[in-house]
Amino acid sequence: MSTETLQEMENVLKLQKKLHIEEGPASIELRKDRLNRCIKMIKEYSDEIIDALQKDFGNRDPKSSFLTEIASTIGVLEHAIKNVDNWTKDEKRPSNVDRPFFIRMLMGFLGSKSYIKYQPLGTVGVISPWNFPVNLILAPLGGIFAAGNRAMIKPSELTPATSEVTKKMFEAYFDKSEAAVFTGDAEVGQKTGRGYYKYSPGARRGEEDPEVLSVIDEERKVKGIEAKSLSSDEIRRRYFAAMVNEGAKVLEEKMALRPSDIDVTKLFGYGFPRHMGGPMRYADMYGIEKILDDLKEFEKEDPYFWKPADLIIKLVADGKNFNSLN
């Protein structure tokens, strides 16, 4: 990676941060415009993307590439456009909850109101792996742009042809103050030498940075979080509970028509173990009621993240499983 490219990265980051502060959060109209531009861009460059994937992978089926890199990505972006208004709404919260009832009543009469107002972070970095080099850039951008952020993108150096097409199409559709693509080898992601991992000069493998671990430990203390060791079985239960719960939410939101669609995508698109049949099929074999029990157990730790999907609760109550929806 040339010194010029590294300097350009620094300049773009400064520009994006400066404009974020000066212009404030992007309007809903601008967020939708960026998402629509992504859809228009990927449609216009779809043939070039598929040709580039052939060059990088050598034997990738064009139809498979279209489904995993083009069609599925457009679906994610359209979902973001459809839901961005709801995602950005203020959320009401009770005021003065730790005060006596009459104080809360008095403050209410005086106009006391509390709410959460979601704000964009500013600039979000996207580092894409090689296996689905287009989807794993543009699908995350659905959330990044919907939240009002700007993006700096580093595609994989292992798919050089696709990375060059990615850079070309973003430069055609976006100003670098909105989204910028930087190609090159792993040095781009290691340019600062610091992060969760610390890199010695010339090293490609990082080591855990003790300073970062210290910061994490301090934050744990502030938030009252106690670190603990999990067994392989506990990790497995949490992993599948989270995946199945998200799959149920995908079905609730009509992003997938049936559970088997999710299983096929995970099996052929993300390498889910075939002998397990896919996450939704696995949930049926494991027992959907056990999945619900696990979610309720984990919900005690984090009610927001582990809240069971309504679909899972309904299926258990009705004595049904995910296969009944296929």
Secondary structure, 3 states (H helix, E strand, C coil): CCHHHHHHHHHHHHHHHHHHHHHCCCCHHHHHHHHHHHHHHHHHCHHHHHHHHHHHHCCCCHHHHHHHHHHHHHHHHHHHHHHHHHHCCCEEECCCCCCCHHHHHHHHHCCCCEEECCCCCCEEEEECCCCCCCHHHHHHHHHHHHCCCEEEEECCCCCHHHHHHHHHHHHHHCCCCCEEECCCCHHHHHCCCCCCEECCCCCCCCEECHHHHHHHHHHHHHHCCCCCCCCHHHHHHHHHHHHHHHHHHHHHCCCCCCHHHHHHHHHHHHCCCHHHCCHHHHHHHHCHHHHHHHHHHHHCCCCCCCCCCHHHHHHHHHCCCHHHHC
